[in-house]
Amino acid sequence: MKKYLYLLCGLALVAILTFNSCFTSKAEEPSGEENTIIMTDDLALSLAQNFAESTNNTNLTALNPIKFYDSTGQAIGYIVEYYQNNIPHGYVIFDSRLDDLICEYSFEENSVSPYAACRQKCNVRSSIDSKIYKLDALTYGIQDSNNKLVTNSNKILDVPDTLENTRSKDPNTWNDIFINNIFPEYTVVDIGHLPTFIAFPESYYEQNTGHYACAVTALYHCAMFYGCVSGNTNTIRDEYMELWDLTGTTQTNQESQNGIIYGATNYNSSPAGLVTFCARRGVSLSSSVIANPTMETFKNSINSGNISNLSVGIYTDNGYEGHQMTVEGYTQLKNASTGNIVDTVMVADGWFSNVRYVNLEFPNYTRLHAILFSR
């Protein structure tokens, strides 16, 4: 079992992130756009370095600004990686479609960016300058030498028809990312998390059970939190398959890789499965499903000493999909310039074992459901 003691209490000190006007000298102001500037590599690095320092991560160095694109080939943001003593130590993602830019971040040692995760899985013959595409709110992909998209969600996808299609716009603008030239000041206004971060990567479940379903994985993390399982390799297969059956998870038509069976779970039926699973082990839980949850929903859960799940719906080029993750904490940032609050939840995404803080209000979700548990 891989657990991370998460010592983020330093973030509770009010942290000020100042994006001041000196940055404007690093960006070219486009003609006719008085209220916007073009985001550059240097500007992305400056924003990322300030973000790390403002959140008490002063020993981190921002490196490797990587521009990412939507599925039509339009540049929309930057991934910037953090290092400490030449060791990967997280990342921050700026998405120009968000008023407050911050899409997600992580400051954990050995936590790699979605770009690095994709590169690790790509065919070694892939070009080093392969573009990375944002496919949905959580998933990124790089086109490999076999004309497939290798994603950070451990899937190999067909390249969407829309990718790099002929565009009516001036091709010289496809790489331009416009952001507001009035940079906000951020403060951390609230933070909370469970004492221990619990996560197994997808590969652990696949190797030990021969199966994988995101909802079952998220619920297994919850069962670990409530002391019903330990993740021991001698028992995990039977426990995982018991949860699989109790939640009504069914095999999908996703192509099996190395004999792995993949499953899909209705988010409405998943909490009852965990309640029964834990009751069999002497732990009494209650559960509820909340549509369109607010940040207060997850704050109340964490602050009461409970764990929860976030189930999201997304539209991709392959149609409607869903994903379920374990929520183990939260951080709220305030944009002092506008008064906007950036709500981020601390999740175990079910694919890797590192922390992701993701923006709860990302616009590409087609649905949001909180799955809450209490004892």
VOPAGU-2260 file (C-alpha; in pm, 1 decimal, decimal comma):
REM VOPAGU-2260
SITE   aa  ch    i         X         Y         Z
SITE  MET   A    0       0,0       0,0       0,0
SITE  LYS   A    1     135,9     335,3    -100,0
SITE  LYS   A    2      43,9     611,8     143,3
SITE  TYR   A    3     161,5     967,7     142,1
SITE  LEU   A    4     167,6    1164,4     467,4
SITE  TYR   A    5      61,1    1498,0     339,9
SITE  LEU   A    6     217,0    1781,7     533,9
SITE  LEU   A    7      53,8    2082,7     369,4
SITE  CYS   A    8     -22,9    2275,7     682,9
SITE  GLY   A    9     219,6    2541,8     560,9
SITE  LEU   A   10     -37,3    2631,6     301,2
SITE  ALA   A   11    -270,7    2738,8     578,1
SITE  LEU   A   12     -57,2    3050,4     613,0
SITE  VAL   A   13    -208,1    3308,0     386,9
SITE  ALA   A   14      -9,1    3291,7      64,0
SITE  ILE   A   15      -5,9    3577,4    -178,8
SITE  LEU   A   16      39,8    3513,9    -545,3
SITE  THR   A   17     112,6    3841,2    -719,0
SITE  PHE   A   18     102,1    3848,0   -1094,4
SITE  ASN   A   19     226,0    4206,7   -1133,6
SITE  SER   A   20     264,2    4424,2   -1433,9
SITE  CYS   A   21     632,2    4345,1   -1477,7
SITE  PHE   A   22     528,3    4026,4   -1653,5
SITE  THR   A   23     375,3    4224,9   -1937,2
SITE  SER   A   24     722,1    4303,8   -2064,6
SITE  LYS   A   25     763,6    3933,2   -2139,1
SITE  ALA   A   26     460,2    3908,2   -2360,5
SITE  GLU   A   27     378,0    4068,2   -2688,7
SITE  GLU   A   28      55,4    4265,9   -2681,6
SITE  PRO   A   29    -147,9    4180,1   -2992,1
SITE  SER   A   30    -287,3    4461,6   -3201,3
SITE  GLY   A   31    -652,3    4536,2   -3142,2
SITE  GLU   A   32    -662,8    4345,2   -2814,0
SITE  GLU   A   33    -605,0    4612,2   -2551,1
SITE  ASN   A   34    -719,6    4392,4   -2263,0
SITE  THR   A   35    -522,2    4080,7   -2349,8
SITE  ILE   A   36    -165,3    3972,3   -2406,6
SITE  ILE   A   37      -8,6    3666,3   -2563,4
SITE  MET   A   38     111,2    3408,8   -2312,5
SITE  THR   A   39     470,9    3305,6   -2382,0
SITE  ASP   A   40     705,2    3039,1   -2247,9
SITE  ASP   A   41     880,6    3296,4   -2029,4
SITE  LEU   A   42     554,6    3429,9   -1893,2
SITE  ALA   A   43     430,9    3078,2   -1812,9
SITE  LEU   A   44     754,9    3011,0   -1622,7
SITE  SER   A   45     721,0    3335,1   -1427,5
SITE  LEU   A   46     361,9    3263,5   -1333,1
SITE  ALA   A   47     449,5    2908,4   -1226,9
SITE  GLN   A   48     748,4    3017,3   -1017,1
SITE  ASN   A   49     539,6    3277,9    -836,9
SITE  PHE   A   50     263,6    3025,6    -778,8
SITE  ALA   A   51     504,5    2780,5    -613,1
SITE  GLU   A   52     668,2    3044,1    -396,7
SITE  SER   A   53     335,6    3191,6    -288,8
SITE  THR   A   54     218,4    2852,8    -160,9
SITE  ASN   A   55     527,6    2802,7      56,8
SITE  ASN   A   56     706,5    2579,9    -194,4
SITE  THR   A   57    1011,0    2805,0    -212,5
SITE  ASN   A   58    1255,7    2522,9    -287,5
SITE  LEU   A   59    1087,7    2434,3    -616,5
SITE  THR   A   60    1208,0    2550,5    -956,7
SITE  ALA   A   61     966,7    2594,8   -1246,9
SITE  LEU   A   62    1099,2    2439,9   -1568,2
SITE  ASN   A   63     989,1    2302,5   -1903,8
SITE  PRO   A   64     691,4    2515,9   -2010,8
SITE  ILE   A   65     486,6    2297,4   -2244,6
SITE  LYS   A   66     212,7    2448,0   -2457,3
SITE  PHE   A   67     -98,4    2231,8   -2499,0
SITE  TYR   A   68    -376,1    2234,7   -2756,7
SITE  ASP   A   69    -742,4    2148,7   -2791,5
SITE  SER   A   70    -856,4    1876,1   -3031,0
SITE  THR   A   71    -876,5    2124,2   -3320,7
SITE  GLY   A   72    -511,6    2222,5   -3286,4
SITE  GLN   A   73    -567,8    2558,6   -3115,6
SITE  ALA   A   74    -321,4    2638,6   -2837,3
SITE  ILE   A   75    -510,7    2690,5   -2510,5
SITE  GLY   A   76    -265,1    2671,6   -2221,0
SITE  TYR   A   77      61,0    2568,1   -2059,2
SITE  ILE   A   78     185,8    2285,4   -1841,6
SITE  VAL   A   79     486,6    2388,5   -1631,2
SITE  GLU   A   80     682,1    2131,1   -1433,3
SITE  TYR   A   81     845,8    2172,0   -1092,1
SITE  TYR   A   82    1178,3    2024,4    -985,4
SITE  GLN   A   83    1374,9    2008,2    -662,8
SITE  ASN   A   84    1736,0    1889,0    -676,3
SITE  ASN   A   85    1670,3    1757,2   -1028,6
SITE  ILE   A   86    1380,4    1542,6    -903,3
SITE  PRO   A   87    1028,2    1595,0   -1044,8
SITE  HIS   A   88     821,1    1768,6    -779,7
SITE  GLY   A   89     484,9    1844,7    -934,3
SITE  TYR   A   90     346,0    2083,6   -1192,0
SITE  VAL   A   91      87,5    2353,5   -1255,6
SITE  ILE   A   92    -150,4    2377,2   -1551,4
SITE  PHE   A   93    -271,5    2714,6   -1679,0
SITE  ASP   A   94    -579,3    2698,3   -1904,5
SITE  SER   A   95    -664,7    3021,1   -2087,3
SITE  ARG   A   96   -1033,8    2925,7   -2098,5
SITE  LEU   A   97   -1052,5    2975,9   -1722,2
SITE  ASP   A   98   -1079,0    3333,6   -1600,0
SITE  ASP   A   99    -839,3    3255,3   -1317,0
SITE  LEU   A  100    -607,8    3036,8   -1532,0
SITE  ILE   A  101    -539,9    2770,8   -1268,1
SITE  CYS   A  102    -669,2    2435,4   -1392,0
SITE  GLU   A  103    -479,3    2196,0   -1166,3
SITE  TYR   A  104    -152,8    2152,3    -980,1
SITE  SER   A  105      54,7    1923,1    -760,7
SITE  PHE   A  106     359,4    1980,7    -541,5
SITE  GLU   A  107     439,1    1620,8    -448,6
SITE  GLU   A  108     783,1    1466,1    -482,7
SITE  ASN   A  109     807,0    1237,4    -787,6
SITE  SER   A  110     472,2    1368,9    -911,0
SITE  VAL   A  111     501,5    1403,5   -1287,7
SITE  SER   A  112     297,3    1623,1   -1517,0
SITE  PRO   A  113      38,7    1482,8   -1760,8
SITE  TYR   A  114     288,0    1560,3   -2037,6
SITE  ALA   A  115     561,0    1353,6   -1871,5
SITE  ALA   A  116     313,3    1071,5   -1806,2
SITE  CYS   A  117     221,5    1062,6   -2174,8
SITE  ARG   A  118     584,5    1076,9   -2286,2
SITE  GLN   A  119     669,3     778,9   -2066,1
SITE  LYS   A  120     404,2     571,8   -2241,5
SITE  CYS   A  121     475,5     686,5   -2596,4
SITE  ASN   A  122     655,5     478,9   -2853,3
SITE  VAL   A  123    1024,6     561,8   -2822,4
SITE  ARG   A  124    1024,3     661,3   -3189,9
SITE  SER   A  125     783,7     945,9   -3121,9
SITE  SER   A  126     917,8    1287,3   -3203,1
SITE  ILE   A  127    1048,9    1470,2   -2898,4
SITE  ASP   A  128     850,3    1778,3   -3002,4
SITE  SER   A  129     516,9    1595,3   -3011,9
SITE  LYS   A  130     230,6    1827,4   -2925,3
SITE  ILE   A  131      17,0    1747,0   -2624,6
SITE  TYR   A  132    -359,6    1779,1   -2658,8
SITE  LYS   A  133    -616,1    1836,3   -2385,9
SITE  LEU   A  134    -889,5    1584,3   -2462,5
SITE  ASP   A  135   -1121,3    1660,1   -2170,0
SITE  ALA   A  136   -1110,0    1808,8   -1821,6
SITE  LEU   A  137    -871,0    1541,9   -1690,1
SITE  THR   A  138    -711,9    1371,9   -1989,1
SITE  TYR   A  139    -418,4    1470,8   -2208,6
SITE  GLY   A  140    -269,1    1286,4   -2504,7
SITE  ILE   A  141      34,4    1283,6   -2733,4
SITE  GLN   A  142      20,3    1150,4   -3088,7
SITE  ASP   A  143     276,9     873,1   -3124,5
SITE  SER   A  144     456,2     733,4   -3427,9
SITE  ASN   A  145     175,3     480,8   -3480,2
SITE  ASN   A  146     -74,8     764,9   -3530,1
SITE  LYS   A  147    -243,3     692,9   -3197,2
SITE  LEU   A  148    -304,2     921,1   -2900,6
SITE  VAL   A  149    -123,4     799,0   -2588,9
SITE  THR   A  150    -296,8     944,1   -2283,0
SITE  ASN   A  151    -222,0    1005,4   -1917,9
SITE  SER   A  152    -532,0     795,7   -1837,2
SITE  ASN   A  153    -354,7     481,6   -1960,8
SITE  LYS   A  154    -561,9     460,6   -2278,7
SITE  ILE   A  155    -453,5     439,4   -2640,6
SITE  LEU   A  156    -704,3     628,6   -2855,9
SITE  ASP   A  157    -761,4     684,6   -3224,4
SITE  VAL   A  158    -664,2    1032,5   -3335,3
SITE  PRO   A  159    -983,9    1246,0   -3352,4
SITE  ASP   A  160   -1094,1    1354,0   -3698,7
SITE  THR   A  161   -1090,5    1714,4   -3580,0
SITE  LEU   A  162    -723,0    1706,0   -3489,8
SITE  GLU   A  163    -529,7    1954,6   -3699,4
SITE  ASN   A  164    -812,7    1985,6   -3953,0
SITE  THR   A  165    -799,7    2274,7   -4196,3
SITE  ARG   A  166    -895,7    2589,6   -4011,0
SITE  SER   A  167   -1049,7    2908,7   -4144,7
SITE  LYS   A  168    -837,1    3123,6   -3916,0
SITE  ASP   A  169    -491,9    3255,4   -3993,8
SITE  PRO   A  170    -258,7    2959,1   -3918,3
SITE  ASN   A  171     -13,6    3199,5   -3753,2
SITE  THR   A  172    -263,0    3248,4   -3469,3
SITE  TRP   A  173    -312,2    2878,4   -3389,4
SITE  ASN   A  174     -20,6    2889,1   -3145,7
SITE  ASP   A  175    -129,3    3214,0   -2978,9
SITE  ILE   A  176    -272,9    3198,4   -2626,3
SITE  PHE   A  177    -445,9    3517,1   -2514,3
SITE  ILE   A  178    -487,8    3593,1   -2145,4
SITE  ASN   A  179    -606,2    3893,7   -1948,2
SITE  ASN   A  180    -330,2    4149,2   -1904,0
SITE  ILE   A  181    -452,9    4242,8   -1555,7
SITE  PHE   A  182    -288,5    3974,7   -1345,4
SITE  PRO   A  183    -469,5    3880,5   -1023,4
SITE  GLU   A  184    -336,4    3843,4    -673,3
SITE  TYR   A  185    -419,3    3514,5    -502,0
SITE  THR   A  186    -441,7    3419,6    -138,6
SITE  VAL   A  187    -503,7    3076,3       7,8
SITE  VAL   A  188    -820,5    3128,8     209,2
SITE  ASP   A  189    -902,2    2774,7     321,8
SITE  ILE   A  190    -743,9    2431,1     315,8
SITE  GLY   A  191    -819,1    2089,0     460,0
SITE  HIS   A  192    -722,5    1728,3     397,4
SITE  LEU   A  193    -729,3    1386,0     554,6
SITE  PRO   A  194    -422,2    1295,2     761,6
SITE  THR   A  195    -297,9    1034,3     514,6
SITE  PHE   A  196    -322,7    1037,8     136,6
SITE  ILE   A  197    -433,8     697,0       8,4
SITE  ALA   A  198    -382,9     589,3    -350,5
SITE  PHE   A  199    -284,0     290,8    -559,4
SITE  PRO   A  200    -208,1     333,6    -931,0
SITE  GLU   A  201    -412,8     157,2   -1196,0
SITE  SER   A  202    -119,6     -73,6   -1268,0
SITE  TYR   A  203    -131,6    -210,7    -911,5
SITE  TYR   A  204    -492,8    -321,2    -948,9
SITE  GLU   A  205    -433,3    -463,3   -1294,4
SITE  GLN   A  206    -132,7    -665,6   -1182,9
SITE  ASN   A  207    -300,8    -802,9    -871,3
SITE  THR   A  208    -662,1    -847,5    -985,0
SITE  GLY   A  209    -658,7    -865,7   -1365,3
SITE  HIS   A  210    -939,8    -607,4   -1361,6
SITE  TYR   A  211    -982,5    -231,9   -1353,5
SITE  ALA   A  212   -1279,5       2,9   -1309,5
SITE  CYS   A  213   -1238,2     360,7   -1190,8
SITE  ALA   A  214   -1538,2     351,4    -953,6
SITE  VAL   A  215   -1429,3      25,6    -791,0
SITE  THR   A  216   -1080,7     169,7    -749,3
SITE  ALA   A  217   -1212,1     491,3    -590,2
SITE  LEU   A  218   -1429,9     289,3    -352,8
SITE  TYR   A  219   -1142,7      58,8    -262,1
SITE  HIS   A  220    -948,3     367,0    -152,5
SITE  CYS   A  221   -1246,6     458,6      67,2
SITE  ALA   A  222   -1254,5     108,0     214,8
SITE  MET   A  223    -887,0     147,9     302,9
SITE  PHE   A  224    -959,7     478,3     475,7
SITE  TYR   A  225   -1232,6     317,9     688,7
SITE  GLY   A  226   -1001,0      32,5     784,9
SITE  CYS   A  227   -1185,6    -243,1     598,5
SITE  VAL   A  228    -898,5    -343,7     368,9
SITE  SER   A  229    -523,5    -301,8     365,0
SITE  GLY   A  230    -436,7    -343,8      -1,2
SITE  ASN   A  231    -238,1    -658,0      72,6
SITE  THR   A  232    -146,3    -845,1    -243,9
SITE  ASN   A  233    -271,0   -1170,3     -89,5
SITE  THR   A  234    -626,3   -1042,4     -41,7
SITE  ILE   A  235    -676,6    -755,8    -284,4
SITE  ARG   A  236    -808,9    -965,9    -571,2
SITE  ASP   A  237   -1095,3   -1114,2    -372,0
SITE  GLU   A  238   -1173,5    -777,3    -211,5
SITE  TYR   A  239   -1166,6    -589,0    -540,6
SITE  MET   A  240   -1390,2    -842,9    -711,9
SITE  GLU   A  241   -1632,1    -837,3    -418,4
SITE  LEU   A  242   -1666,4    -460,6    -462,9
SITE  TRP   A  243   -1695,6    -513,2    -839,1
SITE  ASP   A  244   -1995,2    -741,0    -787,3
SITE  LEU   A  245   -2159,4    -535,4    -510,3
SITE  THR   A  246   -2153,1    -220,7    -724,2
SITE  GLY   A  247   -2297,3    -393,1   -1030,5
SITE  THR   A  248   -1988,1    -319,9   -1236,2
SITE  THR   A  249   -2003,1    -473,5   -1583,7
SITE  GLN   A  250   -1733,2    -550,4   -1834,9
SITE  THR   A  251   -1690,4    -289,6   -2107,3
SITE  ASN   A  252   -1608,2    -344,0   -2470,8
SITE  GLN   A  253   -1275,0    -168,7   -2425,4
SITE  GLU   A  254   -1006,2    -374,1   -2590,6
SITE  SER   A  255    -828,8    -589,8   -2336,9
SITE  GLN   A  256    -461,6    -511,7   -2287,6
SITE  ASN   A  257    -245,8    -795,9   -2156,5
SITE  GLY   A  258    -559,9    -982,6   -2053,6
SITE  ILE   A  259    -696,8    -703,8   -1829,9
SITE  ILE   A  260   -1076,8    -679,4   -1802,5
SITE  TYR   A  261   -1216,3    -326,2   -1779,4
SITE  GLY   A  262   -1545,5    -234,5   -1616,8
SITE  ALA   A  263   -1806,7      41,3   -1600,7
SITE  THR   A  264   -2012,7     132,1   -1293,9
SITE  ASN   A  265   -2328,5     337,6   -1250,6
SITE  TYR   A  266   -2236,0     612,6   -1006,3
SITE  ASN   A  267   -2578,5     586,9    -839,6
SITE  SER   A  268   -2522,9     223,4    -743,8
SITE  SER   A  269   -2162,2     253,8    -632,7
SITE  PRO   A  270   -2215,0     392,8    -277,9
SITE  ALA   A  271   -2454,4     115,7    -171,4
SITE  GLY   A  272   -2192,8    -136,1    -278,0
SITE  LEU   A  273   -1932,5      13,2     -45,8
SITE  VAL   A  274   -2180,6      37,7     243,3
SITE  THR   A  275   -2253,9    -335,3     213,9
SITE  PHE   A  276   -1885,2    -418,3     169,1
SITE  CYS   A  277   -1788,4    -233,7     487,8
SITE  ALA   A  278   -2086,9    -367,3     685,2
SITE  ARG   A  279   -1962,1    -720,1     619,2
SITE  ARG   A  280   -1644,5    -614,1     798,3
SITE  GLY   A  281   -1814,5    -455,0    1096,0
SITE  VAL   A  282   -1800,3     -91,3     981,3
SITE  SER   A  283   -2132,8      91,9     958,4
SITE  LEU   A  284   -2151,7     366,5     695,2
SITE  SER   A  285   -2422,6     585,5     549,7
SITE  SER   A  286   -2402,6     728,9     198,8
SITE  SER   A  287   -2562,3     985,0     -28,7
SITE  VAL   A  288   -2527,8    1110,5    -385,6
SITE  ILE   A  289   -2540,9    1487,2    -441,4
SITE  ALA   A  290   -2588,7    1634,3    -789,7
SITE  ASN   A  291   -2401,5    1954,5    -874,9
SITE  PRO   A  292   -2210,0    1967,1    -546,8
SITE  THR   A  293   -2049,7    2287,3    -427,9
SITE  MET   A  294   -1715,5    2325,2    -259,7
SITE  GLU   A  295   -1897,0    2330,2      74,1
SITE  THR   A  296   -2015,3    1974,6       3,9
SITE  PHE   A  297   -1660,8    1841,8      -0,4
SITE  LYS   A  298   -1536,4    2073,2     274,2
SITE  ASN   A  299   -1804,5    1944,8     509,9
SITE  SER   A  300   -1712,1    1585,5     426,5
SITE  ILE   A  301   -1338,9    1633,3     482,1
SITE  ASN   A  302   -1381,6    1848,3     792,0
SITE  SER   A  303   -1606,1    1583,3     949,1
SITE  GLY   A  304   -1329,7    1325,7     906,0
SITE  ASN   A  305   -1480,9    1139,8     610,9
SITE  ILE   A  306   -1373,4    1052,8     259,6
SITE  SER   A  307   -1580,1    1099,2     -56,3
SITE  ASN   A  308   -1585,8    1040,6    -430,6
SITE  LEU   A  309   -1621,5    1282,6    -719,4
SITE  SER   A  310   -1799,3    1140,5   -1024,4
SITE  VAL   A  311   -1776,7    1351,7   -1339,8
SITE  GLY   A  312   -1921,4    1330,2   -1688,3
SITE  ILE   A  313   -1731,9    1449,7   -1992,4
SITE  TYR   A  314   -1785,6    1459,1   -2366,2
SITE  THR   A  315   -1490,5    1348,1   -2571,4
SITE  ASP   A  316   -1439,1    1278,7   -2939,5
SITE  ASN   A  317   -1520,4     917,2   -2854,4
SITE  GLY   A  318   -1857,6    1011,6   -2705,6
SITE  TYR   A  319   -1985,1    1044,6   -2349,7
SITE  GLU   A  320   -1760,1     912,8   -2076,2
SITE  GLY   A  321   -1747,4     925,4   -1699,7
SITE  HIS   A  322   -1479,4     902,1   -1435,2
SITE  GLN   A  323   -1486,3     854,0   -1057,5
SITE  MET   A  324   -1210,3     968,1    -820,8
SITE  THR   A  325   -1143,3     973,5    -447,6
SITE  VAL   A  326   -1157,5    1317,0    -281,7
SITE  GLU   A  327    -918,9    1348,1      12,3
SITE  GLY   A  328    -881,6    1724,0      61,2
SITE  TYR   A  329    -939,6    2073,1     -74,8
SITE  THR   A  330    -779,4    2415,2    -117,2
SITE  GLN   A  331    -953,0    2744,2    -194,7
SITE  LEU   A  332    -766,4    3030,9    -357,6
SITE  LYS   A  333    -907,6    3382,3    -372,4
SITE  ASN   A  334    -847,0    3616,1    -663,5
SITE  ALA   A  335    -805,5    3940,7    -472,6
SITE  SER   A  336    -851,4    4147,0    -787,7
SITE  THR   A  337   -1197,8    4012,6    -866,6
SITE  GLY   A  338   -1306,4    3838,2    -549,9
SITE  ASN   A  339   -1337,2    3509,7    -741,3
SITE  ILE   A  340   -1275,1    3190,0    -547,2
SITE  VAL   A  341   -1087,7    2907,7    -720,4
SITE  ASP   A  342   -1215,5    2581,7    -571,2
SITE  THR   A  343    -976,7    2287,8    -603,9
SITE  VAL   A  344   -1021,3    1937,9    -466,8
SITE  MET   A  345    -739,2    1702,0    -378,7
SITE  VAL   A  346    -800,1    1375,4    -562,0
SITE  ALA   A  347    -653,9    1032,9    -618,8
SITE  ASP   A  348    -739,2    1002,9    -987,6
SITE  GLY   A  349    -726,0     622,0   -1000,8
SITE  TRP   A  350    -460,2     621,4   -1271,9
SITE  PHE   A  351    -151,3     716,2   -1073,2
SITE  SER   A  352     -60,0     736,2    -705,4
SITE  ASN   A  353      22,7    1106,0    -683,5
SITE  VAL   A  354    -195,5    1392,6    -566,0
SITE  ARG   A  355    -384,7    1608,0    -815,5
SITE  TYR   A  356    -553,3    1931,8    -711,8
SITE  VAL   A  357    -816,8    1987,9    -981,5
SITE  ASN   A  358   -1043,1    2286,3   -1037,7
SITE  LEU   A  359   -1391,6    2180,3    -932,0
SITE  GLU   A  360   -1558,9    2429,7   -1163,5
SITE  PHE   A  361   -1390,4    2335,4   -1490,2
SITE  PRO   A  362   -1650,2    2410,3   -1762,4
SITE  ASN   A  363   -1608,3    2091,5   -1967,7
SITE  TYR   A  364   -1778,5    1864,8   -1714,2
SITE  THR   A  365   -2124,1    1763,4   -1838,4
SITE  ARG   A  366   -2225,1    1652,2   -1489,8
SITE  LEU   A  367   -2084,8    1654,0   -1137,3
SITE  HIS   A  368   -2187,6    1423,7    -853,8
SITE  ALA   A  369   -2050,4    1395,9    -502,6
SITE  ILE   A  370   -2067,6    1050,4    -345,3
SITE  LEU   A  371   -2052,1    1104,2      28,0
SITE  PHE   A  372   -1989,1     861,3     312,1
SITE  SER   A  373   -2007,2     903,8     687,6
SITE  ARG   A  374   -1964,1     676,9     986,9
